[in-house]
Amino acid sequence: MRGGLRCCVIALCCVLLAACGSRTTSETDWAEPQLATSPGFRISDRDPDGAAIAKAAREWVDQGSLPGAGTRWESMSRWALIDIHQMMSGLGEGGAPAAGAAPSWGYFWPRDGAFLIVALDRTGHHEEARHLVDVLARLPFDETEGFDARYLLGGERVTLDPRGPQSDGCGWVLWALGSMAASSLPPSAAGLRSQCLTNLMRLTWSGWQLPPPSPDYWELPVTRTSLGTVAPMVAGLRAVARSGTKTERALAEPMAKRLAAQVHSELGPELGRFGDSGGMDAAVAMLMPPFGPTDRRVTSRWLAYQRDAARSSGGLAPGSGWRNDGTSWTPETALVAYTAAAADRDATARRWLDWLDEHRTEWGSLPEKVNRSGNPAGPAPLLWTAALVLLTLDELDAA
């Protein structure tokens, strides 16, 4: 009897909760992320010490080219460049910019740096691009596992870093070197390319097998090789096959073909995070142009990712298996915009650019996240997103 009464009470409570609209959902189970950057980040003419800095930033932007000039995204493009300039100002010889404007993001990730290098080179800021290549060439490097996940801004290792090495780094670095104008490459690029090519040869047995499991851009421990680890390797090898020395091209071209075949054999046809498990992942975009040729199978899964990883705030999560808290992540959304522009799917690129533009902070920066209420969250700016937006606009300009 006591159990029956208890069931009736529980049922009544459920009805009342539903009527009042207070029942929790999978989204509201998670706390909303908040903005990690103070509005005081933005340099301003109104600040007594900011006028000269703001003037110098605008002059620096004008020394190069502005992707998207004359379009509705011109303001977003200009502030993305100003943010990159501000985060790179005052760096010493070995100094690297922080990934984002908040203490927990005060490190340098080789992955983010690779995209910054290409964005700086494409916008005519070749000296800064060369500086970052030099930074990468001086970073502590493990011949077997490659780059660490992140480094201190002076280029030193993060001691006792639980993130450890992340073997996608060499793939991204090789892609960046292959995407720069030949005239922009500093002398350090040759050694850096050789070091990374050797690393990928070891990790993949010259392309005959997938690399060992390693954390990727999700930065979570894994027990299986993820698409986010191997796709950048394929992109990097393809870049060396296009732009390396004669010897490097002879090594990289067959390696790239073999490793791409392994991706489709071991992780296809789903091309999910772990192939047939883990859900769709933004890493499928890393197989799209400009990282690789147009492929009908890849394009189909790229479209599936955009459907499955959509979040209520309007953008995309890192994958369909990511927490369903309604939060959108701007790097993944911008990555899809970039690949859409490179694949001549301009309408898709414009749609994601509009969403990114609409969710900037009040001081114009692109944040890392947009929470389910539609508010910027995390650090703002996040330089990876800023670089991807500039590259997307550059692709649309070229088209």
Residue, then its C-alpha position, 0 to 999 in steps of 0.5 A: m500500500r505504501g508503495g502504491l501511494r508513493c507511485c501516485v504521489i510521484a505521478l502527480c508530481c510529474v504531471l504538475l512539473a510538466a504543467c509548469g514547464s519545469r521538467t529538465t531536458s538534456e540541455t538544461d542538465w548542463a550549466e551554461p558556459q560563460l564568457a571568460t574574457s573581460p570587455g576590457f580586452r578590447i583596445s580603444d581610442r577612448d582609453p588613455d593608453g589605447a589610442a596609439i595601440a589602436k592606431a598601430a593595429r589599424e595601420w598593421v591591418d592596412q599593410g596587408s589585405l583584408p579578406g571580405a573587404g566591401t562585404r557584410w563581413e568586413s567588420m568581422s574580418r578587420w576585428a579578427l586581424i586586429d585581435i591576432h595583432q593584439m595577441m601577437s604584439g610584444l612577443g620576444e624572439g621565441g614568443a608565441p601568441a596565446a590561443g585565447a584571451a583568458p588565463s586558461w587559454g594562455y598557451f600555444w597550441p601547434r594546431d592553432g598556430a598552423f592556421l594562424i600561419v596560413a591566415l597571416d601569410r594570405t593576408g600579407h603579414h609574411e613577417e609574422a607568419r615566418h615568426l610562427v614557423d620559427v617558433l614551431a621549429r624551436l619547440p621541444f619535439d618527441e621524435t616518436e610522438g611529435f608535438d606536445a598538445r600545448y606549450l608555454l608562450g616562451g616555447e617551453r614544455v608545460t611540465l606535468d601536462p595531463r594532455g601530453p603529446q597529440s600526434d595530429g600536430c605534425g599533420w597540421v604543420l606540414w599542411a601550413l608549410g605547404s599552404m604558404a607562398a614559397s617566398s614566405l618560408p623562412p630557412s627553418a621551414a626545411g628542417l621543420r618539414s623534414q622532422c614532421l615528415t619523418n614523424l608521420m612515416r614512423l607513426t603510420w609505417s609509411g602510410w600502410q597503417l593508421p597511427p596509434p591512438s592519440p588525443d586529438y582536438w577534443e583533447l580527451p584520452v582515447t583508446r582507438t585512433s580517431l579521425g581527428t588524429v589521422a585526417p590532418m596527417v593525410a592533409g599534411l602529406r598531401a601538402v608535402a606531395r605538392s610543395g616539398t623537395k623532389t625527394e620529399r614529394a617522392l616519399a609523401e605522395p604514395m604515403a598520402k595515397r596509402l594513408a587515405a586508403q587506410v582511412h576509408s578502409e578502417l574508418g569508412p564508410e561512416l567516417g565517424r569519430f572512430g569510424d563506425s562509432g563515436g558519432m559524426d565528428a567535425a574531423v570529417a571536414m579535415l578531409m574536404p577541400p582545401f585539405g584534400p580533393t573533392d570526394r563524394r563519400v566525404t561530402s556526404r558525411w560532411l553534410a551528415y555531420q552538420r545535421d547531426a552536430a547542430r545545436s540549439s544556439g545555431g552552430l555546431a558542436p565538435g561532434s554528434g557525440w559531444r555533450n548535448d548542452g545546446t552550446s555551439w563551438t565556433p572553431e568547428t563551425a568556422l572549419v565547416a565554413y572554410t571547407a564549404a568555401a573551398a569546395d565551391r559551396d558558397a551558400t553554406a559558407r555564407r550561412w555559417l559566416d552570418w551566424l559567426d558574425e551575429h554572435r561576436t562579442e560587444w567588442g567585436s571578437l569571435p568567441e570560442k563558444v556560443n551558449r544555448s541562450g545565444n550568448p558568447a562564452g569562453p575566451a574572446p577572441l579565440l585565435w583559431t576561429a579568427a584565423l578560420v574566418l579570415l581563410t574562409l573570406d579569402e577563399l570566397d574572395a578568390a572565387 
